Amino acid sequence: MAEVADAPSDGERLHLINRLSESRSPYVRAHMNNLVAWQTWSPETLALAKKHNRLLLVSIGYAACHWCHVMERESFFSPEIAHLLNSSFIPIKVDREERPDIDAIYMNYVQATTGSGGWPLNVFLTPDLEPVFGGTYWPGPTSSKMAMGGTIMEETVGFLEILEKMQDVWSTQEEKCRSSAKEITRQLREFAEEGVHSHGQDIGENENGDGLEIEILEDAYQHFQRRYDKVNGGFATAPKFPTPVNLGFLLRLGQWPNAVQDIIGEEDCLDAAAMAVNTLQRMARGGIRDQVGFGFARYSVTADWSLPHFEKMLYDQAQLLDVYLDAFLITNDPELLGAVYDIATYLTSPPIAAPKGGFYSAEDADSYPTQTDTEKREGAYYVWTFRDFQNVLGERDAELCARFYGVKANGNIARENDPHDEFINQNVLKIESTPSKIARDFGMTEEATVNVIKQGRSKLRQYRECSRPRPALDDKIIVSWNGLAIGALARTSAILETIDPAKSHECKDAAIKAVAFIQTNLFDNDTSRLWRIYRNGRGDTPGLADDYAFLIQGLIDLYQATFDDSYLQFADRLQ
């Protein structure tokens, strides 16, 4: 676990070495060349903290996280920070996708104590694993002192200062730290237990505890109605996340039994669906959607969905496919069906579709702008200059496609949203006009205009795939996220069976291959137990509740698409 040499301080003098090469996680392994002597989360590491009475710094993130990369560059290659962490703390790296249980515990703490959360998640723990202090991104010594959203952080405390303060507090006020941590842990545990053990009217059940009070559905609808952005769609202000679960709730509200409509009202049920549909349409036209390729980014920095953080997550694609499919079934809107096709294509194609079955986890936000660059930039794979359009499409088609996608000579990204000067003169593609309007302006037929746009999209995609390095791939296969994708693709195949048999078969085949991969590689036939992660072999994390729940639902959806009893039998074994 660590090398030990004789010395009087710290009990035995502790000399840590970086152990992350022992991990299979792409995120964890990416830090194995840091100056920080990172350890893995293991019984040996936790015992080391107790033996030497050190605070642990648990740093949690994921491979596609842009701000995780920023903090790594600014802090984890810093000699000053590495010296402090290695000599006074036990630094641990955790992949939140491998260990969502650890992430959830300490995210709850940070959200409860700071009012917000996110990744990277950094928490200082006592040797008893009780939290003392935590937060998300902290600027390092080389930081430009700019916040995530572009706000200047002149008064923000840097990571080095935090480490020095925590070192001092632990060495001079250890008992106070321990006492405070125990009290916070007790309060959080009580709060969690209230949620688990609440009953009756407290959680919306009727007096017999055998059903959901309809009024709680009305409360949920009113909550979304109050927060709804009538201009841009979505809820609240920037940053905006797609939150497909919320959109699915709003779409399905009017499809519940008549008793729901009697309480909430038919008009409000229609309004709920309209909020969801408008949000999905705005997203489909926005920069959060990869307008040249396929799929959606994780969230938008801006309220109008125009500027994403560019990472693409499997769980977002799967859940968005489900909700766009629901919206299409309600509206029969071709625009929504187009989004269904795009997401299904993303899921069934490289790099997300694994060659032997199953789906990889994510694509990074950052990449090299060209084959010869040595420094990655956020969104480099996805952004375009107007000159790029001219070079790829030619003068006339460049003008027309630029009008359609909102491309400007000086770029379309506001300075306040570019803290690291990565987007100067760059454009994120978003649909800003219609073929009919462009046809009038250019003196063309609408049919000819649509053809130019389609051909332009194809040329841009081909150029991007051939000329630009693709963002890094997190090639873990996670059972829970695969379960979501299996279910969404199975439902899509059933709906497309009469519309597009070839696409239907493609979706169904991908879902079937994913189930076969999980059954072969991540299911113990003797114990009927799941394992959560596959990467270069089965991982050590046992299946968690979400792995079982989402895979079972996916198997049920696949049975309904195929009527193959084996999927129901597999689901039954997982109960």
N, C-alpha and C positions, 0 to 999 in steps of 0.2 A: 504493500500500500504506500509506503514512504520509506525513505532512507533515514536512519537515525544515527547521529554521531554524539559522542560524549560532550556535554556542556552543562553548566549549572542552571541556566534559565530554561523556562518552559518544561520543568521536570527533566526529561531527557531532551536535548536539543533536537528539534524536528526540522528535517530538510525534506520538503515536499517536491515531488517531481510530477509532471503532467502525465495523467493516466488515461487520457481520452482516446488514445489509439485502441484501447480495449473495448470501446463501444462500437456498435454497428450503426448507430444513429447518424445520418448525414449532418444534422445540426450539431450534435455533440462533437463528432470527429472534425468538423470544420474549425474547432478551437484547439486542436491538439498541438498546434505550433505557436500558440500565444505565449507570451512571457509569463502569464499567470499559470501557476502550477495547479490547474484544474483537477479535481477528483470526480469520480462518478458517485451517484447516490447508491450506497451499498452499506451493509452492516459494518464492514471494516472501516469505512470512512466515518460513519457516525460514532463508532467506538473510539476512533482517533480523536474526535472533538472532545469526547468525555475524558479520555486519558490525559490530554494536554490542556483541558479546560479552555478551549478557544470558542469564540463565536464562529458560527458557520455563515458564510455568504452563499445563499442558494440563488443562482441566476438561471431563470427559466425562459425559454424561447422556442422558436421553431425555424426551420431552414429557410422558409420563404419570407421571413420577417425583415422588412427593410430597416427598421430602427434597431433591431438586434445587430445587424451588420454595422450600422453607424456607431453604436456603442463599442463594438469590438474594435473597430479601427481607432476610435478616440482613446479608449481606456485599456483594453486588454493587451495592447502592444506597448503600453507606457511603462518604462522602467520604474518610475516612482510608484505607480499603482501596483504593479506586479510585486515590488519589494514589500509594500505594506500588506497586501493580501497573503503573500507567501509566508511572511514572517509572523503575522499576528492573527490570521484567520484560517479557517478551513474552507477554501473556495470550491463550490460544487456546481457543475453544469448539468441541467436537466432538460430533456426534450419534452415539451408539454404534450406532444402527441403520443409519446411512449408512456408517459406517466401523468395522465390527466387527473388522477387522484391527488397527487402531490400538488399539481398546479391549482386545483380547485380549492384546496385547504388554504393555501397562502394567498391566492387571489381574493378569497373572501375576506381575509385579514386586511389586505391593502385597500380593497374597496370600502370596507367598513371604517378604516382609519383615515383615508385620504379623500373618499368620495368618488374615486375613479380608479380605473385599472387598465391593463393592457400589457403588451409585451415589447421589450424584454421586461420580465418581472424579476425584481431583485429584492430579496428579503434576508435580513439578519436574524439568525436564530440562536437561542441558547443551546448548549450541548444536549438539553432535553427536548429540542426541536420546537420550542415555544418562541413565537415571533416577538422581536424587540422593536424593529423598525423596518419599513419597506417602502418601495416605490417602483416606478417603471424606468424610463430612460433618464439617466443623469448625465450631464455633459462631462466629457473627459478633458484632459489638459490641452488637447488639440482641437477642441470644439470651436465652431464659429459663433458660439453663444446664441444660437437660434433655436427656437422651439420647434416641435414637430409640425405645427401648423404655420410656422413662419414668423411667430411673434418673437421679438428680441427678449432674451432671457438675462438681462444685465444683473438682476437680483437673484437669479436662480443659483442655489448652492450646487457646486460641482461635485463629481464623484470622489475626487481626491479629498476634498474637505470633509465629505461625509465619512469616508474611511478613517480619517484622522480623529474625527469626533467619536465614532463608534469605538475605536481603539482606546481612546482616553476614558470614555464612560465605562467600558467593561473593566478596565484596569483599576479605576478609582471608585466605581459605584456598582460593583457586580451584584451585590445583594438587592439593591434597588432595581436593577435591570431584571433580575430573576423574578422578583415579586411582581413587578409591573407586567411582565410577560405572562406569568401564571394567571393574573387577574383578567387580562385581555382574553387569554385562551378560555378561561372559565365562562366569560360573558359570551364569546362566540359559540361555545358549545351549547350553552343554554338557549341561545337564539336559534341555533340549528335544530335543537331538540323540540322547540316550540313548533317549528314547521313540520317535523316528522310526526309529533304526537297530537297536534291539534285535531279537533273533531267537531262534529255537529256544525252549528251555524258559523263557527270561526273560519271554516274553509269552504263554506258555501254548500254544505250537504243539507239534506232535509233532516227532520227530527230523528228519522230512523237510521241516518248515516248511510243510506243506500243509493244516493244519487246526487247530482250537482244541482244546486239552486239556479234556476234560470236567470235570476236577477244578477248573478255574478257575470253572466255573459253580457248582459246589458251594461254593467259597469265597465267591462273590458272594451266594448264598442265605444262607449263615451270617452274612455281614456284615449283611444286612438283618434277619435273625432276631434278632441281638443288639441292634439299635437299635430294634426295633419297639416302639411304644407300644400296649400291650394295652388300655389304657383308652380312648384317643381315636383310635386308628388313626394312621397315619403313622409317621415314623421320627425318633428323637432328640427334642429338646425345641423350644420356641419360639425363634425364629420357624419356622414350618413352611411349606414349599413343596410344591405338589402333586407335582412331579417325575414326570410321566406316563411318561417313558421307563423309570424304575425300576419303576413299577407294571405297565407292559406286560411287562417282563422276568419279573416274578413270575407274572403271569397265564399266560404262554406256556410257562413252564418245563416243565409236565407235558405239553405238546403236542409237545415235541421227540421225536426218535427214541427207541426203547426203550432204547438205550444210555445215554441221559441218566437215565432213571428207574432203570436198573440201578445206576448209581453214586450218584445223589442219594437214591433211594428214593421209592417211590410216595407214602408218607405225607408226606414232606417236600415233594414237588411239590404235593400237595393243600394243605398248610399255606401254601406260598408264595402260591397263588391266594387262599386265605382271608384272608391279610394284606392283599392288594391289594383284594379285594372289600370288606372291612370298612372300609378307609381310604376307598374311594370312597363308601361309604354314609355314613360320618361327615362327609365333605366335603359331600355332597349335602344333608345336614340342617343344615349349619353356616352361620355368617355369611359364610364365604368365597364361598358361592353367593348370587347375587342372587335372593332368594326371591320378590320381587315382579315383577321383570323377568326377564331371561335372562342366562346367562353366569356366569363365575366371576372373582373378583378374583385378583390375582397371587400373594398369599400371606397367611398368617394370622399376626398378631402373637402370638396365644395358642396354647397347645398343643392346645386343644379345637376349633380351627377357628372359634371364635365371633366374633373381631374381625379383619377383614381390613385390609390396606392396599388401598384401594378401586380402584386402577387396574386396567383390564381390557386384557389384551394379546391380540392376534390369535393369536400362537403358542401361548399357553396354551389358548385355546378349541379350536384345531385338534387339538392333541395330546390334550386331555382328551376331545374327541369320539371320537377313535380308541380310547382306553383304556376309556371307558364302554361303547362299542360291543362291545369284546372281552369286558368283564365281563358284559354282558347275554347275549351268545352262550353264555357258560359257565354262567350261573346261571338265565337266563330270568326274572330279577327285574324286576317292573314298575317299581320305584323307580329302578333303573338305566336302564331304557328312558325314564323320565320325564326323567332328566338328559340323555339323548341328544336327545330332542325339544327341550329348552330350549336346549341349545348350538347345535343345528342352526338353530333359530329365530333365535338371536342372530346367527349368521353370515350368514343369508340375508335379514336385515332391516336397514333403516337404524338407526343411522348407520354400522355397520361395512361393510355391503354397499355398494360404490360403484355409483352409478347406471349407469355405462357398463360395468360388469364389474370383477371383482377385489374385493379386500377391503382396507379401511384398516387402519392399524397398531394403534391403541390409543385408549382413552378415559382421560381424566385421573382422578386420585383426588380432586382438589379442584374445587369449584364454588361458585357463589353460593347461599346458602340460600334467598333469595327473589329475585323480579325486581327489587326495589329495593335490595338489598344491594350494597355496593361492595367488600367484602372476602371473598375465597374462603375456604372451610373444607374440611378433609378430610372426605370422606364425606357432605357436606351433601345430596347428591342421594339418598342411600340410607338415611339414619337417620330414625327416627320417635319422637315422643313419644306417650305414652298419650292425650294430648289430641288429637293428630292422628288417632289411630284413632277416637276418639269423634266428631270432627267429620266424618270421611269416611264412617264405617260406621254411626253410630248406636250407642246405648248397648248394646243386647243383642249385636249382632254384634261390636262392639268388644271386649267382654269375652271372647267366645268366640275370636275371632281372636288376641287378646292372649295367651290361654292357649296357643294352638297355636304362636305365634311367639315366646313367651318375653318378651313386652313387659311392662315394669313401670312403675309411676307415677314412680319416681325414676330410671329408666333401668337398663340392664343392662350398662353398661360400667364396669369397675373404675377407680377414681381413678388407680391407678398406670399405667394404659394410656392416660391422657388428659393428656399433658404440657402441652398448650396450651389446656386447658379448652374444647375444641371440642365435647365430647360430654356436657355436663351435662344430665341428665334425658333423654338420647337413648337409643334402642335400636337395635341391629343385629338384624334379623330372623333367627331360626334356628328350626328345627323342634324343639320341646321336648316335644311330647305327640303322641298319636295321636287320630284321629277317634273311635275306639271308646271311649277313656277319657273324652274330652271329652263325648261323647254321654251317657254314664252320669252324669257330673257335672252336666250341664245338663238332664237328663231329656228328651233328644231321641233320635230314631232316628239311626243312624250315617249313613244316606243323607242326611238333612236336614242333619246336621253337615257332611258333605263339601260339600254345596251351598253352605252359608254360607261355608266356607273358600274355595271356588273363586270365588264371587261377590266375597268380600272382597278376594281377591288381584287380581281384575280391577279393582275400584273403586280400590284403592290405586295400581295401575299407571297407570290413567287419570288419577287426581288428580296423580300425580307428573309424568307427561308433560305435563300441561296447565299445572301451577302452578309447577314448579321448573325453573330453568335447567339444562340438561343439561351435564355436564362437557365440557370442551374435547376436540375430536377431533384426533388426529394423523392427518391425511389423506394420509400417504405410502402408496404401494403398493409393498411389498417382495416381490421375486420369491420368495425362500426361504420366507417365511411364507405367501405365497399358495400355494406348492406344497404345504405342509402342509395348508392348508385344502381345496385341490382334492382331495387324496387322501382326507381324512377324510369330506368330503361325498360323494365318489364311492362310498366303501364304505358309508356310511349309506344312500344311495339304493338300493344293491343289496339291503341287508338289509330295508329297509322296502317293497320293491316289492310284496310280497304282503300285508304288514301294513297299509300305508297308502299306496296308489298316489299320492295327491295330494302327500303330504309327500315321497315318493320323487322325484317329478318336480321338485319345488321344489329339492331338494338337488342333483339332477343338473344342472338348468338353471343354478344358480349356479356350479357347477364348470365347466361348458362355457363360460359367459360369461367367467369368469376366465381360462381358457386363451386364448380369443380375444383378450382385452384384452392379455395378455402378448405373444402372437404379433404383434399389430399395433403395439404401442407400445414393447416392451422387448426385441425380438428383431431382430437384424440378419440379414436373409435372405441377404445376400451372403456374410457371413463365418460364419454360424451361431453368432454370439456373443450372449450376454445382457448386458443392462444391469440393474443391481440395483434402482434406485429410480425411481418415477414420482411427481411432484407438480407440477402445472401444466406438464407436459412431462417429457421424459426427463431424469434426472439424469446426472451425470458419472462416477459410480462404476461401473466394469465389474462384471459378474457375478462373484461369488466362489464358492468350492467348494460352500458350502451352497445357494446359489441353484440351481446345476446339479443337485445331488444331490436336493434336496427337490422340485424341479419334475419331474425325471425320474420319481421315485417316484409323484408325484401323477398324472402322465400314464399310468403303468402301471396305477394304480388306476382311473383313468377309463376306460381301454380295457377293463378287466375288468368295468366296470359297463355299458359301452355296446357293446363289440365293434366299435368304430369304429377301423379301422386307422390313421386319420390321427394318432391320439394316440401310437401306437407309432412311427410315422414321425417325428413331431416329437421324441419322446424319443431316437430313434436319432441324429438330427441334433445333439443336444446332447451326445452321448458324446464 
